[in-house]
Amino acid sequence: MATVSAAIASVLLLYGGFTAQRSADPLLLIQSQAKASKSMNCHIASRDPNRDNTRIKCLYKCPNGKTEAEVIPKGSSCPAYINVPQ
């Protein structure tokens, strides 16, 4: 019985060590940082209802001077910022 539990413990240790090494891979960290830098946060500038008062047009200003817009239903609220690709 002791050999079976020792075998199970060694298998668990092997898989646990394997996943710990994979999560600390420096290449994966660099790739995730590169993907994050290709987008920017645009902050809310104004909220304009349409003529029928059924929808709201949310206008956002981006750090590079670009303007973005999102149309939402009347009962919803505009997000404080949106994340857009550069």
Buried (B, 14 or more C-beta within 10 A) or exposed (E): EEEEEEEEEEEEEEEEEEEEEEEEEEEEEEEEEEEEEEEBEBEBBEEEEEEEEEBBBBBBBBEEEEEBEBEBEEEEEBBEBBEBEE
